Amino acid sequence: MKFYGREQEIAFLRETRDTAEKVARFTVVTGRRRIGKTTLIREAYKDEPFVYFFVARKAESDLCEVYLEEISEKLNIPTLGSSRHFSEIFRYLMQLSQTRSFTLVIDEFQDFFRVNKAVYSEMQDIWDEYEKTSKMNLVVCGSIYSLMQKIFKQKKEPLYGRQTAELRVKAFKQASVFCLPSYAEGFPMAVLDAWAYGLPVVTTPVGGIPDVAVDSENMLLFNPGDIDTLAERLDLLMSDDILRDKLAASSIKMSLEMFNLNTITKQVGEIYESFR
């Protein structure tokens, strides 16, 4: 699979990694779910092995078992045996980073709240102990912005002030086209977001989309699973400036008129009034 765009973000992440060869770096990456944060990080560090931890919502001991396997595979070293606590693994890696520089990525970092809230204070203690001698490139990634802000921006939180860099991955401001190849939907909020940003939309006629879709007028449609037509539609939008501008203008009109907050509120109010 080819990766397109995000050159500035990739350059930023690689520069941070290069800096970590001399001094430890702690980067926080945020952005909404399914925006491509993990893909971006993998692309930035694809030229060398890096350790990747995903914080699934399961027991801490189960996570540790997976993490130990990841360390052994990616760094090609024996690990510290069994462990039931993330703090033991993090300490081991911080100690290891004193002698070799490597990247550790922790994805969905905010979900440690569900696994073990003490992880954050334990990490703070370990980071403070080894930061000055470490050469770790630590990248933590989260998709719940409010929780990530709480973890790193509130003074009472243990990891406040520990991050050395921040990257917020934004979807629509850098996009030219929005594509949602869904097999099933209600009415997708992502399409409403794309309209609000004035992006031409390419999607499938599923769920509530056919209620408002007019193919080639306010969006381009293709049937679920029809990859060839999807490719044709995307190629058409990228090559036809007039069509792209037309659909972009239609997107803004849909957002301002049909899906305007006041319009929706009025319509919902009328529905409630009809029950009187």
C-alpha positions in Angstrom: 0.0 0.0 0.0 1.3 3.5 -0.9 1.2 6.4 1.5 0.3 9.8 0.2 0.8 13.2 1.8 1.7 14.2 5.4 5.2 15.1 4.4 5.5 17.8 7.2 4.3 15.4 9.9 6.6 12.6 8.7 9.6 15.0 8.6 8.7 16.2 12.1 8.6 12.6 13.5 11.8 11.6 11.8 13.6 14.7 13.1 12.4 13.9 16.6 13.8 10.4 16.2 17.2 11.7 15.1 17.3 14.1 18.1 16.7 11.1 20.4 20.0 9.6 19.3 21.5 12.1 21.7 18.8 13.0 24.2 15.5 11.4 25.1 12.4 12.7 23.4 8.7 12.3 24.6 6.3 13.2 21.8 2.5 13.3 22.1 0.4 12.6 19.0 -3.3 13.3 19.0 -6.2 13.2 16.5 -9.6 11.7 16.1 -10.1 8.0 15.5 -9.5 6.6 12.1 -7.7 9.7 11.0 -4.5 7.7 10.2 -2.3 8.5 13.3 -0.9 5.0 13.5 -0.4 4.7 9.8 1.4 8.1 9.9 3.7 6.9 12.6 4.4 3.6 10.9 5.3 5.4 7.7 7.6 7.8 9.5 9.6 5.0 11.1 9.3 2.3 8.4 13.0 2.3 7.7 13.9 0.7 11.0 12.3 -1.6 13.6 10.4 0.1 16.4 8.6 -1.2 19.4 4.8 -0.8 19.2 2.5 -1.2 22.1 -1.3 -0.9 21.7 -3.2 -0.3 24.9 -6.2 -2.7 24.5 -8.9 -2.7 27.1 -7.8 -5.9 28.9 -5.9 -6.9 32.0 -2.5 -5.3 32.6 -0.8 -8.7 32.8 -2.2 -9.8 29.4 -0.9 -6.6 27.8 2.5 -7.2 29.3 2.7 -10.6 27.8 2.0 -9.1 24.4 4.5 -6.3 25.0 7.3 -8.6 25.9 6.9 -10.6 22.7 7.0 -7.3 20.8 10.2 -6.2 22.4 11.9 -9.6 21.7 10.8 -9.5 18.1 11.5 -5.9 17.2 14.7 -5.3 19.2 16.0 -8.9 18.7 17.0 -9.3 22.4 15.9 -11.5 25.3 13.5 -9.8 27.6 13.2 -9.7 31.4 11.1 -12.9 31.5 7.5 -12.6 32.7 6.0 -9.5 34.0 2.5 -8.5 35.3 3.1 -4.7 35.5 3.8 -2.2 32.7 6.1 -0.2 35.0 8.6 -3.1 35.0 8.6 -3.2 31.2 8.9 0.6 30.9 11.8 0.6 33.4 13.6 -2.1 31.4 13.2 -0.2 28.2 14.4 3.1 29.7 17.5 1.3 31.1 18.1 -0.3 27.7 17.8 3.1 26.0 20.9 4.2 27.9 23.0 2.1 25.6 21.1 2.2 22.4 18.6 4.6 20.8 15.2 3.2 19.6 11.6 4.2 19.2 8.8 3.1 21.5 5.3 3.9 20.3 2.3 3.5 22.7 -1.0 3.7 20.9 -4.3 4.7 22.5 -2.3 5.9 25.5 -5.4 7.3 27.2 -6.8 3.8 27.7 -4.4 3.1 30.5 -7.0 4.9 32.5 -9.1 1.8 32.1 -6.3 -0.7 32.6 -4.4 0.8 35.6 -4.4 4.6 36.4 -1.2 4.2 38.3 0.7 3.7 35.1 1.0 7.4 34.6 2.6 8.1 37.9 4.8 5.1 37.6 5.9 6.3 34.1 6.6 9.7 35.5 8.9 8.3 38.2 10.8 6.2 35.7 11.1 8.9 33.1 12.4 11.4 35.6 15.0 8.9 36.8 16.4 8.0 33.4 15.6 10.9 31.1 19.0 12.6 31.3 20.9 9.4 30.3 18.3 7.9 28.0 18.3 7.9 24.2 14.7 6.8 23.8 12.3 8.2 21.2 9.0 7.8 23.1 5.9 8.5 21.0 2.5 8.2 22.7 -0.6 8.4 20.6 -4.3 9.0 21.6 -7.6 9.5 19.9 -9.6 11.0 22.8 -8.3 14.5 22.8 -9.9 15.6 26.1 -8.2 12.7 28.0 -4.8 13.3 26.3 -5.1 17.0 27.3 -5.9 16.0 30.9 -2.9 13.6 31.1 -0.4 16.1 29.7 -1.7 19.6 30.3 -3.2 19.6 33.8 -0.7 20.5 36.4 -2.0 18.0 39.0 -1.4 15.1 36.6 1.9 13.1 37.0 3.0 13.5 33.3 2.4 17.2 33.2 5.5 18.9 31.7 7.1 15.7 30.6 6.4 15.9 26.9 9.0 17.4 24.7 6.9 17.8 21.5 3.3 17.6 20.4 1.8 16.7 17.0 -2.0 17.1 16.4 -3.0 15.2 13.3 -5.8 17.1 11.5 -7.9 15.5 8.8 -9.9 17.9 6.8 -7.8 21.1 6.7 -5.2 19.3 4.6 -7.5 17.3 2.4 -8.8 17.9 -1.1 -11.3 15.1 -1.3 -13.2 13.0 1.3 -13.9 9.3 0.6 -16.0 7.0 2.8 -16.2 3.5 1.2 -18.7 2.1 3.7 -20.8 -1.1 3.5 -23.2 0.1 6.2 -24.0 3.4 7.9 -26.7 5.3 9.7 -26.0 8.8 8.5 -22.3 9.2 8.7 -21.1 12.2 10.8 -17.9 12.1 8.9 -19.7 13.2 5.8 -21.2 16.1 7.7 -17.8 17.1 8.8 -16.4 16.9 5.3 -19.3 19.1 4.0 -18.6 21.6 6.7 -15.0 21.9 5.4 -16.2 22.2 1.8 -14.7 18.9 0.6 -16.0 17.0 -2.4 -17.4 13.7 -1.1 -17.1 10.2 -2.7 -19.1 7.6 -0.8 -21.5 4.6 -1.1 -25.3 4.9 -1.2 -25.9 3.1 2.1 -27.9 4.0 5.3 -29.3 7.5 5.1 -27.0 8.8 2.3 -29.5 8.1 -0.5 -32.0 10.4 1.1 -29.9 13.4 0.2 -27.4 12.2 -2.4 -27.6 13.3 -6.0 -24.8 11.6 -7.9 -22.5 14.1 -9.7 -24.4 17.0 -8.2 -23.6 17.0 -4.4 -21.4 13.9 -4.2 -20.0 11.0 -6.3 -21.4 7.6 -5.5 -20.2 4.0 -6.1 -21.6 0.7 -4.9 -20.0 -1.0 -1.8 -17.1 -3.2 -2.8 -16.9 -1.8 -6.4 -13.2 -0.9 -6.3 -12.9 -0.2 -10.0 -15.6 2.5 -9.9 -14.2 3.9 -6.7 -10.8 4.3 -8.5 -12.5 5.9 -11.5 -14.4 8.4 -9.2 -11.3 9.4 -7.3 -9.3 9.8 -10.5 -12.1 11.9 -12.0 -12.1 14.3 -9.0 -8.3 14.6 -8.9 -8.2 15.4 -12.7 -11.3 17.6 -13.1 -10.9 20.9 -11.3 -14.3 22.1 -12.4 -16.2 19.1 -11.0 -14.1 19.3 -7.8 -15.0 22.9 -7.3 -18.7 22.2 -8.1 -18.9 19.5 -5.5 -17.0 21.5 -3.0 -19.5 24.4 -3.4 -22.4 21.9 -3.1 -20.8 20.5 0.1 -20.8 24.0 1.7 -24.4 24.6 0.6 -25.5 21.3 2.1 -23.8 22.2 5.4 -25.1 25.7 5.6 -28.7 25.0 4.4 -29.8 21.4 4.9 -27.7 20.5 7.9 -27.5 23.9 9.6 -28.0 23.7 13.3 -31.0 26.1 13.3 -32.6 24.1 10.5 -32.2 20.8 12.2 -33.4 22.2 15.5 -36.5 23.6 13.8 -37.2 20.3 12.1 -36.9 18.3 15.3 -39.1 20.8 17.1 -41.8 20.4 14.5 -41.7 16.6 14.9 -42.2 17.0 18.7 -45.0 19.5 18.1 -46.7 17.0 15.8 -47.2 14.6 18.8 -49.2 17.2 20.8 
